[in-house]
Amino acid sequence: MEDDSASEAGLQIDPSDTELVPLVCDDEVELYASSHVCSDCTRALRFAFTWVGNEDDDLSENNVDSDVASAWDYSPAASPCYSPTSPKSLCYSPTSPQYSPVSPRYSPTMPTNEPASPHSTTSARSRSQSIHPQFPKPSRFSKRKFHILTREAFVRSTNEGCAICIKINIQMMQHQASSGLDIEREDEEVYTFFDITETTQLSLCIYFGTPTGSKELIASFELGPTDLNLEMASPHVEKTINLNSACKMMDRWLRDCVDTHDVCRIRPSTKQRPTRLLYLGLEESMVRLDTAEATGFQHPYMTLSHCWGDADILKLTSESMEEFKRGLQVSRLPKTFQDAVAVARGLGVYYLWIDSLCIQQDSTRDWQIESSRMYMVYANSICNIAAAGGKNSHSGLFKSRSESHLLAFRPASVYVKLSEGKLFQPYSIKSSAMEYDDFFSAPLLKRGWVMQERFTAPRVAYFGQENLYFECHSGLKSQSSPDGLDIQQPASMIKATANLTRQNCTRIWETLVESYTKMKLTVDTDIFVALSGIAKRFQDVNRDRYVAGLWEKDILRGLCWYTCFPAQKDPAAVYRAPSWSWASIRGPVAYMEKQQQGPISLANVKRFDVSLATSDPTGSILNGSITLQGGVYRMEIQNDINEEEKLFYKGKNLLRSSRMWQLVAEDYVREPDKTRETFVLPLWRSIQHSYSATEGILLQPKSGGQGKYQRTGYFSVYEYGFDGDSKLLDYLAPYLDPEIPCSEFDREKGHTIIIT
């Protein structure tokens, strides 16, 4: 939120007001708080606000206390998540299930004085382990200062009820539970790291560690101007998420979105309505299934996202169709459905779409038709109700909040008046990281279908275990933070839709694939169907052909995915996709960050063939193949001295220079400590500054077919200091063997092979 909105919301403070706690009153600043704040945190806040107000502070990288900065272990290799142009990149909690301290989209940075690669001992597998970010070097865009609190003082302040220390302690406990952090050592200290970005957003990142040792990020907060109207509308966090407060908050959010968010007014060009909807306008105890052919459905409607779970629920079938049309007792519906009906009615909306009640569950044909149209069902709704906190349809929407949540989100506001000011400005202390953790730990957010529902709906209200959230094109808000959460990552799927262009389609698609493959599907073969709506949305923008989860114009880039963990090979598994598609893997996959210059194609796509299961080109497929032409090389996979998998040729390491680094990631679990023959096909090369990256795939020949292969893994090689020339390609050139199985060989263009 911009500072000018805060200045307009200034107010007078009566020093005799017993509801406010005076913290500081001197010539530079006056501070009051809504609750008790310890003396250490008070000194930190005083320093922070007088510092924010000093516009003459140097923004250079040298503006940091040397005695404090030297105690921190800074390593670019250990902190790939740190972006020098985005200081907020460390404001995410390492406990989050979606947070990866070492990003799979790591774009390596060459150290200025070291020729060796920063990856020298870090494999693809270690990127998925719990490695916590080290203290980052300050950027030229931010001001950074520090405040140190001993563990003893921190424990004392927490026990005495300091609102800030309590919030830190709760995040610390959560971090300890997830990471095994030892917080009982006497020499540990709590370090508060202040960061003011170029937009004057003040963030507080809390680290825990020893004065001379490494330190772990355990908590983070944002300290920013708040909207007094929203603060008064939600003065405290209630013990239960209830119907009345939820509808009141949702109504405010919806009206604000519809009235003031220009980007949220953009609707799909196709006004296709659902085939069936539940009509809620009968007496309170009844609902009825209406059809489009009977009523036309010209009124607004809402949708519901929910986890089916293992429990048996009421479903629409050919046998129950007429009964549903006559009317149903609301009491017969699962608890989550009953609550969704109540929420829709509370908002004045009298049509509701629920998949199990609006799609005929015993008809394959009806399911195929309706699932292919599901994108439009969500896209044309006014808002999607997401039962995020429920494991099944009987869990309900309204939850009791835990005591730790009530403490963590107890209002902690400060009122600040600097020496030149006339009015006090209200600031809130909140943790987007904590709410981010709560948001993504919800059972619904682990379900594959919800990706499509989030991405295609114009707005989503999430009823979580601890909080009520609202997401639209403009961002993510919560009942605890009604003026918005400071989350800049791939959290907002809806927000990504608003920014979709032909230029960024590929990058956003890769991010979606990374998130989607971490999720679970009840029906394994729904891998494409559950993503079909998003694929259609992308087609509207990129005008490209969809090929088994990849895009024709960027298909070489699309082939360069890798597994975060090797998958278990299941011979009995039902066919989902060809081996070259990420959808063939039952587990999370990732893409390397592609560089700025280039790209340079190292192979040609001759053709691809995909047999569809239905007429929907974004739906399930029966089989597929791709024909590529390029250099195929016979190699071996061995473990090097660091027990990492590397490519060798006749016992010699493929990389003959310390200025080269390689990653080998096999798709499936293999027998350890065993040399394996493989074939490699370089596909893609990109260049940035003083290094280049070459990516490709690992292959195994298939029996019974000359030149037919199956993909078995991924490799990438980074080269430093070669002025754009690739030594790797020079090394490989003599090994281009015409005897390698292929359907055609050309000395200049390489081997023509078919991958299935």
Buried (B, 14 or more C-beta within 10 A) or exposed (E): BEBEEBEEBBEEBEEEEEEBBEBBEEEEBBBBBBBBBBEBBBBBBBBBBBBBBEEEEEEEBEBBEEEBBEBBEBBBBBBBBBBBEBBBBBBBBBBBBBBBBBBBBBBBBBBEEEEEBBBEEBBBBEBBEBBBBBBBBBBEBBBBBBBBBBBEBBBBBBEEEBBBBBBBBBBBBBBBEBBEBEBEEEEBBBBBBBBBBEEBBBBBBBBBBEEEEBBBBBBBBBBBBBBBEBBEEBEEBBEEBBBEBBBBBBEBBBEBBBEEBEBBEEEBEEEEBBBBBBBBEEEEEBBBBBBEEEBEBEBBBBBBBBBBBEEEBBBBEEEBBEEBBEBBEBEEBBBBBBBBBBBBBBBEBBBBBBBBBBBBBEBEEBBBBBBBBBBBBBBBBBBBBBBBBBBBBBBBBBBEBEEBBBBBBBBBBBBBBBEEBEBBBBBBBBBBBBBBBBBBBBBBBBBBBBBBBBBBBBBBBBBBBBBBBBBBBBBBBBBBBBBBBBBBBBBBBBBBBBEBEEEBBBBBBBBBBBBBBBBEBEEEBBBBBBBBBBBBBBBEBBEBBBBBBBBEBBBBBBBBBBBBBBBEEEEEEEEBBBBBBBBBBBBBBBBBBBBEEBBBBBBEBBEBEBEBBBEBBBBBBEBBBBBBBBBBBBBBBBEEEEEBBBBBBEEEBBBEBEBBBBBBBBBBEBEEEEEBEBBBBBBBBBBBEEBBBBBBBBBBBBEEEEBBBBBBBBBBBBBBEBEBEBBBBEBBEEBBEEEBBBBEBEEEEBBBBBBB
